[in-house]
């Protein structure tokens, strides 16, 4: 194989590896236990996440199969059969609303809807968590991103938009654990609470008074260096709601906190190209 062909194959392998690493690092999962406290039959569930095309997938729950719509800077997930409910109310009066996002999701709102698609009340308390590696330990930041939605129901109307912030938010039963593999969306439920392979570490409850308010936690331990994912479970409360939630956060990003993933790919390719040029020049005298 010629040096040129070897260089092409080497670049292709590194690029594919880098893209695979990025896909691993950009797998964010959220599962919320949404309880119907509206006093009315809730036939459908609608979640709103900041970011056009941010949501990549969601799993079917007791209300029906999810549909994902990109609308005016947000991703909207709707669970339900579109007016023909599976039951008049969710079984046990609650459902899991589980989805995957391309990047760390900023959760805006969740609403119950009736058989006509009209919003009848809030369905979940929304908290966003960010993770970074700083000075030899992990830092987990809770952030208040919970907002109202100016709209009457699903599907969205052209005039619908993000409204004023809700809250404040308090948190109890906050625990974290590490996992060496990506757990599928269908596993992110109550079964994880008693999984013997997980060691849950407690954190103090969070309190987020205003939109944009943050609270940092310092995480430490050898598992943060060897694991691939951080599992976070907590109960967030506000506006008369209480929402058990599990989030699955990738830890691969902590290795390079100051360089973007695409920047890393470009830098790697530039180094490879420079190396190929150097080797090629060294071989020229031998060829003569």
N, C-alpha and C positions, 0 to 999 in steps of 0.2 A: 504494500500500500504506500502511495506517495506521501510526502510530508504534507502537501496541500490537502489531500483527502483526509489524512489523520487530523489535521487542524479543523476541518469542517465537521468531522464526527465528534471531536472533542467539544467544540462550541455547541453543537446540537445537544450533546449529553448534559453539559452544564446548564444550558438554558432550560431543558426539560426538568432537570433536578430542581432548579430555582423556582420554576413555575409550580412544581409539585409542592415545594416547601411553602410557597405563598398560599396555595390552596389549603394546606394544613393550618397555616396561621390565621386564615380568614374564615374559620368555621366557628361561628358564634351561635349558640343555641339557647333558647328561652322557653321555659314551660311555666305557665301560670294556672293555678287552680281558681277558676272564676266561679264564684257563688252568686246565685240569683237572690238578691235581697230587695228586689223592686216591689214585691207583692203582686206582680202580674206574671202571667205565663210568658216565658222567654223562649222564643222559637229559634232565634239565630244569635250569633255572636260576631261582632265586628271589632277588629283591632287595627289601630292606626300607628304606623312606625315612620319616623322621620327618615327621609331619603328615597328618592326616586329609584325604583328597582332594587331597594335595599334587601327586601325579603326574597329568599331564593326558593324556599319550600315550606310546607306546613303539613301536619298529619291530620287525618280524618279523626273526628271525635264523635261523641254520641249525637251531636246535632246534624252531622252530615260531612260531606267533603268540602275542603277549603277551596276558595277561589282567590287569586291574588291580582289586585288591580293597582297600576301605577297612576297616581293622580296628583297633579299640582305640587310636586315636591315631596310626596309621601307615598308609602306603600300601604295598601289597605288589604287586610285578610278578612274574608267573610266565610264563616262556617254556617252551613244550613242548606236545605234543599230548595230554597227559594219559595217559601210560602206553604209548603206541604211538610209540616214538622214531623220529625221522628216521634216525638211525644209532645204533649201540651206544655210540659216543662222539662228541663234537663233531668235525667235520672239522678236521684239523690239531690236534686236542685243545684248541681254544679257540673262543670265539665273542665277538662284540661284544654288549654289553648297553647299548643306547642308549635314553634316555628324555628327556622334556620335563617340567619342573615349573612350577607356577604361580608359585612364589617360589623364592628361593635354597634348594635342597634340602639337608637335613642327612642325609647318607648313613649309615645304621646298619650294615647287614650285607648280604652276598650269599653264597648257599649253592648248591652243586650238590645235586641230588636224583636218586635212582635211579628206576627204572621204577615203583616203588610210591609215589613221592612222598616218600620218607624222605630227610632231609638226610644227606649222606655227607662233607661237608667244606666249608670256606670257599672262596669263588670270587673274592674281590676285596678289596683294601685300600682303605678308604674315607677320603677326605679332603674336607672342605668348604672352599670358598674364598668369601670375602666381598670386595666391592670398594666403596670409598668415595672421594669427592673431598675432599681436605683441604689447605688452604693452597696452592693452585695446582698440586698434583700428585696423582696417583692413589696410593692405598694398597691393596695386595692383602694380605689376611690369610688364611693357611692355618690351619685349625683341626682338631684331632683330634676326630672324632665317631664313631669306629669302635667299635661295641659288639657283643657276642654277642647271640644271639637264643635265648631260653629256649623251645624248642619242638622237636618231632621231625620236622616236615615240612610239606608243603603238601597240602591247604589248612590254614590255621591252626586251632588248637583254642582254646576259650574261655580256657584257662589260659595261653596263649602270651603272652610279654611281652618287653620289652627287658631284656637281662642286663648283666653286668659289662663294663667297657671292655676292648678288646683293644689290642695295640700293645706297645711304641712303634712309631712310624712314621718312616721316613727317606725322603727323596726325591732322585732324581737326574734329570739331563737335563730340567731345568725351563726352559721357554721360554714367552714370551708374544708375541702379535701382535695387531694390530687389524684389524677387517674393517668395511667400510662397508655390509654387508647381512647379514641373517639367513640363515645357511646351514642347509639342511634337515638333519634327523637323519641321513638316508642318506649325507650327505657327511662326517659327523664320524668319519672313520676314517683309515687310514694315508695316503690320498691327500693329505690336508691337509699332511702333513709336507714334501712337495715341491712344493706349489702355488706357482708363480712369482709370484703376485700378493701373497703374504704375506711379510713381513719378520719373522723370528723373532729376538727378543732374549733372551739368556740370563739366568737368575737363579741364584743359589746354591741348592744343594739344601736342602730343609727337614728339620728334625728335631723331631718332636713326641713328647715322652716320655710324656705322660699325657693322659687324657681331659680336654678343656677347654683343653689347652695350645694356644697360638697363636704364629705367627711372621709378622711384617709385612715386606712388601717395598714400597719406594717406586718407583713407575713415573712416568716423565716422557717427554715428547716431543710434538710437534705433532699426531701422529695421535690422541692421546687426546682432543683437542678436536674433531676432525672426524669420527672414526669412530663407529659405532653399537654395535659389539660388541668385546669382548675375548676372544680365543682363548687358552686356557692348555693346554699339554701338558706332561706330566711322567710319571715312573715312581715309584710309591709302593711301598715294601717294608715287610713286617712279617709275623710269624707264619709265616715260610717262604714267603710269597707275594711275587710281583712283578707289579704291575698298571699297564700303560700306560693313561693316561687323557687324554681331552680334555674340557674344559669350555668352554662358550660363555656368556659373561656380558655382560649389557646394560650399556652405558655411559651411557644416557640418564639414569640416576638420579644421576649425579654433579653435575648442574646445580643440584639443590636438596637438599642432604644433610640439612637440618634440618627440612624440611616434608614431611609425608606426602603421598602422591599424592592421596588423597581430600581432604585438607585443602586442597590446591592447587585442586581442582575447586570446593569450596565457596567458597574465597576469590574465585576468578574469577567465580562466579555472583553473589556479593554485590556485587562491584565493578560487574558489568554491570547489576544491578538498581539500584544507586545512580546509575549514569550515566543509565539510562533515566528515572528519576524526575526528575533534574536537568533533562534535555532537555525532558521533558514539562511541567515547571513553567515553563520559559522560554518555551514555546510558548503557554501559556495566555493571557498578555496579548495576544499577536498575534491569537489566535482571537476575543477579545472585540472 
